[in-house]
Amino acid sequence: MTAQINDSNQDTIDQKSSNVHVQLPKYFMPVFLAVIVGTLIYIGVQLSNDLAHVPALHLYSVILLGTALFIALAFEFVNGFHDTANAVATVIYTNALSAPVAVMWAGFCNFIGVMVASGAVAYGIIALLPVELIMNIGSGAGFAMVFALLLAAIIWNLGTWFFGIPASSSHTLIGSIIGVGLMNQLIHAGLSGTSGIDTDQMLKVGKALLFSPLIGFAFAFLLFLLVKVIFKKQMDLFKPPVGNTPPPPLIRGILIFTCTGVSFAHGSNDGQKGMGLIMLILIGLVPLAYSLNKTLDQKHVQSFEQLSDQAALVIYPQHKDIADEQARQVITTYVQTKEINPQVVPALASLTDHLGERLGQYADLNKIPEQDITALRNDMYLSTTAFKRLEKSQQLPEMSVEDQQVVQSYRKHLDAFLQYIPTWVKVAVALALGLGTMVGWKRIVVTVGERIGKNHMTYGQGMSAELVAMSTIAAADGFGMPVSTTHVLNSAVAGTMVANKSGLQTATIKTILSAWILTLPATVMLSGGLYWLFLQFV
């Protein structure tokens, strides 16, 4: 029975692949391969240049670095053919583009989306992890964490893809991170200096993952009804395609535009998850090269030194006699436990002041010794995390507008040192995500195009669903929130089906909902188990 279904799906896709006859030029494949090879050479050259400024790595470190980068990029590759298939399903099933052209175009748009990503989502994901593992990412436990969560995410994504279930890569990665955090807390239960996941950040991310599908369904439902009112005379817009006939030029243009937007938004949002994990790997293995943003000039360092002194005086003027070690311990405990006490603000002021003094000693960021640069990054991470939590809990002292501007400027300068993504990392993730889009997309496309609604998707439905998905994902990216392309688009397609009274295929909806419900507990247990296992060997 399964074989018959798979054969039927393959026949459908093969028919759709030829729906708009486009003959690719003979030189396309050689040019395409040349671009890939050139991109790989660029990545290798940039990585070599970065490593040229640090002491030679041991063979073990080189192997570990290569393995970790390969697994992180494999996650993005799987993410590409797992999630981006959602973006091309509508244009394929409405005959707007042939399958080969749609997939290649979506892969290119994913690439561009990754390249223009801000990095906010990347560091929002990292903020979920236990603070002591982030600060000691170069330890055995740090690498056990990274390998466990990446492998758990890849295993679950491949499993759901194999069965054609549109599960969310974002959901999967969040579950994997939670599993590592919970296992870290269980293993070290009762020991000081140990934290689990950042519950505040987890709730923030959880809300985005929970509400984005509901938003997708509701807005697509309403948009489709609005489209029916506005274009009520354009009856072709609300009929399924006839054979392999492409839609009218205007409708076709809108469908291609929305496919472009979803692919671009997917790249700019989902691509950042891999970036954040790759940065953790690089910081852990080559801290001298990647702990701080070395592209910042001396003017930025001087401004940071001045702002750190001013910010310290603003939040607590009497801080000069607090030692660094004491301040660091107070802030670390606060970040881990979230329990405020009278020592926290003075300690933060002292740490803030001393950060500027310590960084100001160096005329060139490249001259900072390895042991100092790791300590500086950790103190910066503690400082920026403490500021965020104190601000959220309204525990910072009352300040004038001018003083608030000083503190905000200091924090922006601080984040500039920490929250950066090298261009070659973006290129590597973009390449993995784009190539992944061009491979293995068929299983998910069939589910989205044929199995959600009882009737064939119309032009108006495809246009409405993708327009809502594009807008929702782009808005989430602007707020630095990770959302699921899969959940948003699938729910949007379902919303248009309900609005059109096309009906929903109950079995498919149950399967998608089951995957949505099971993804978190499954990946939590899988990553937690892998983390415990890896700790036995490091």
ABEGO torsion letter per residue (X at the ends): XAAAAAAAAAAAAAAAAAABBBBBBAAAAAAAAAAAAAAAAAAAAAAAAAAAABBBBBAAAAAAAAAAAAAAAAAAAAAAAAAAAAAAAAAAAAGABBAAAAAAAAAAAAAAAAAABAGAAAAAAAAABBAAAAAAAABAAAAAAAAAAAAAAAAAAAAAAAAGBBBBAAAAAAAAAAAAAAAAAAAABGBBGBBBBBAAAAAAAAAAAAAAAAAAAAAAAAAAAAAAAAAAABAAAABBBBEABBBBAAAAAAAAAAAAAAAAAAAAAAAAAAAAAAAAAAAAABAAAAABBAABBAAAAAAAAAAAAAAAAAABABAAABBAAAAAAAAAAAAAAGBBBAAAAAAAAAAAAAAAAAAAABABAAABBAAAAAAAAAAAAAAAAAAAAAAAAGABBBBBAAAAAAAAAAAAAAAAAABBBBAAAAAAAAAAAAAAAABGAAAAAAAAAAAABABBBBAAAAAAAAAAAAAAAAAAAAAGBBBBAAAAAAAAAAAAAAAAGAEBBAAAAAAAAAAAAAAAAAAAAAAAAAAAAAAAAX
